[in-house]
Amino acid sequence: MAKPILYSFSHSSCTWRVRLALNYKDIAYETRVVNLSRGETRDPEFLKVNPAGHIPALVVNGKVLAQSMAILEYIEEAYPEKPLLPKDLIQRAKVREICELIVSGIQPLQHRQVAGKYSDDKQKQLEWQDFYIHRGLTALERILTDCSGKYAVGDDFTLADCCLIPQVFNAEHRFKMDMSGFPRINEINKNLSELPAFKTAHPDAQID
Amino acid sequence: MSRPILYAFHVSSCSWRVRIALAHKKIEHDIRVVNIVNRESRSPEYMSKVNPAGQIPALEVNGNVIAESLAILEYLEEVYPQKPLLPKEAIERAKVREICELIATGIQPLQNPKVAARHSTETEKRLEWTEYYINRGFIALEKILNTTSANGKYCYGDSLTTADCVLVPQVFNAIARFKLDMTPYPKIMSIYNSLMKLEEVKLGHPDNKLS
């Protein structure tokens, strides 16, 4: 099987999730940079790859996969070593619940494009983004009380952590939110930061 | 194993997704009505006993609660493999999930009336917001479905999948609630019209109040 190709932008949260999974499982892949901030997702060349114009896109033997959760589940199924989902069915559901809480309940709403459609005023945009991140992290903190251990679900690295890391980074570093109300999230993120995949998948470690 | 309990409400799109899957797989279950219009999902009782995120649907299974409709759909697929809602092959499964996620992350959260209300107090501006996000999503969806739907009856191939469970409520909302012009989306409409004839889809229709 030829190496998968990941169409990626260093600071795209959705792509970062996929990099975490690929790097954790030691899967070799080729990166092709699609610079979101320069609008390269609208380039005709990229639209030939993914007509929906989204990143991440993962090309596997000529087949293009899009949407980070769909890609993460594919990676888990195609590369079962170093699993990112627990065996227990309820625990697996908890992992997916946390993923979806972030990927549908927080990230789309704090997206720059959405905040920009809300208002041209930078301060108002920030208030919008803060509101949705705060609301989502509050719910996440409550859910993590019961299911978390060293990481989001128990003591093993899972897809939930792949989704959590980029969102927490955004909250802390992009939006400079006060994270003092989220002790569990903070501790989990600290534990995660010790993993090699955390470092190698980080935006600062990417070729762009 | 005792019967699962689904916490749901008849107008909730996300609940309808799960109800289609439960009906398709003929899974016996109980329903607890959670009136989201009256903010019952945000009550201290619901949030402490059922779902701390204060949302529906939630599925209670032997004392464990699973929330988030796509997580519930994946759980049902794993626990009740009869009448599968995902293909067998990994790339095909990824395509079905891609369609689900395009709707569940790219359209539904943004066209949510509460989000539109946060955008503006003016009805017309809210509608413009909603239409913008639904149209943006449907343009992408129409392109994908043209490559994945075998005969315009289902989203993927020629049988019901989780993608259909997620598509139906979103298209219903677009047409019935927001009166969106669906002329640019013939493939979406073909699939939607076909799915709306299915018993498992009709069961969860918002006009059927839950008891």
Interface residues (C-beta under 8 A of the other chain):
Chain A: P51 A52 G53 H54 V60 K63 L65 A66 Q67 S68 M69 A70 I71 E73 Y74 E77 A78 L89 I90 R92 A93 K94 R96 E97 C99 E100 L101 V103 S104 G105 Q107 P108 L109 V114 K117 Y118 W128 F131 A139 L140 R142 I143 T145
Chain B: M47 P52 A53 G54 Q55 V61 N64 I66 A67 E68 S69 L70 A71 I72 E74 Y75 E78 V79 A90 I91 R93 A94 K95 R97 E98 C100 E101 L102 A104 T105 G106 Q108 P109 L110 V115 R118 H119 W129 Y132 A140 K143 I144
